[in-house]
Amino acid sequence: MRDTVSEVLDDKYRARERGLSDARKVIRASANAIRALHRGEDDDARALMDEAAALLAGAVGVLSEHPDVLHAGFIHDAAKEYAEARLTAALAGGGSLPLPQDLGVEVPAYLNGLGEAVGELRRRMLDLLRAGEVDRAERVLGAMDEVVELLASLDYPDGMTGGLRRTTDVARALVERSRSDLTTTVVQERLRKRLEGAG
C-alpha cells in the first residue's frame, strides 16, 4: 500500500514542480512583454507573449490529471499575468479585445488581468501627456473607463471571480487619478496658450 500511495504522490509532486516552474516563467515573460510594450518594442513583446502562452499551456497540460493542484492558485496567477499582457497590448493598440477562450485562460484570471491592465494604461496615458499628446491620452482614459465600467457591472461573489471586487476598486481609483491628471494638463495647456496669445 505504501508503494502505491507514494507512487501517486510522487507523480503529483513532479507535476506540481513542473507546473510551478512553468508558471513562474509565464509571469516573468508576461512582465517582460509589458515592459517591451511600454518601450515600443512590439515584436519583442509579441514573442514574449507567445512564449508565455506556450508555457502556460504546458503547465495546464501537465497538471490536467491533478485538478487539486491545477486550481491551487499559482496557475491562476500566471494566467492573470499573461492575460494582462495580451489585454494591455490590445487596449494600447486600439484593437478589439481577445476573449478568455482566445487566450486559453479561465474567466476569473481574464477579468483580473483586464483590471490590472488599467494600471498599465495609466502609465501609457502619463507617457502621452508628457509627450504633449493630449488627444491620444484622452482616448486611453476612455478605454480605462470602459474597462472599469465592465468590471463594475459583474456582481458575483469573490470566490467565483478570484477577488475581482478588489481589482475593480483599485482600477477605479487609478481611473479617477488619471482623470485628475488629464484635467490638470488640459487646464495648464489652455492657460499656457492664453498667456502666449496675450504676449
C-alpha positions, 0 to 999 in steps of 0.5 A: 500500500505504501508503494502505491500511495507514494507512487501517486504522490510522487507523480503529483509532486513532479507535476506540481514542480513542473507546473510551478516552474512553468508558471513562474516563467509565464509571469516573468515573460508576461512582465517582460512583454509589458515592459517591451510594450511600454518601450515600443518594442512590439515584436519583442513583446509579441514573442514574449507573449507567445512564449508565455502562452506556450508555457502556460499551456504546458503547465495546464497540460501537465497538471490536467490529471491533478485538478487539486493542484491545477486550481491551487492558485499559482496557475491562476496567477500566471494566467492573470499575468499573461492575460494582462499582457495580451489585454494591455497590448490590445487596449494600447493598440486600439484593437478589439479585445481577445476573449478568455477562450482566445487566450486559453485562460479561465474567466476569473484570471481574464477579468483580473488581468483586464483590471490590472491592465488599467494600471498599465494604461495609466502609465501609457496615458502619463507617457502621452501627456508628457509627450504633449499628446493630449488627444491620444491620452484622452482616448486611453482614459476612455478605454480605462473607463470602459474597462472599469465600467465592465468590471463594475457591472459583474456582481458575483461573489469573490470566490467565483471571480478570484477577488475581482471586487478588489481589482475593480476598486483599485482600477477605479481609483487609478481611473479617477487619478488619471482623470485628475491628471488629464484635467490638470494638463488640459487646464495648464495647456489652455492657460499656457496658450492664453498667456502666449496669445496675450504676449 
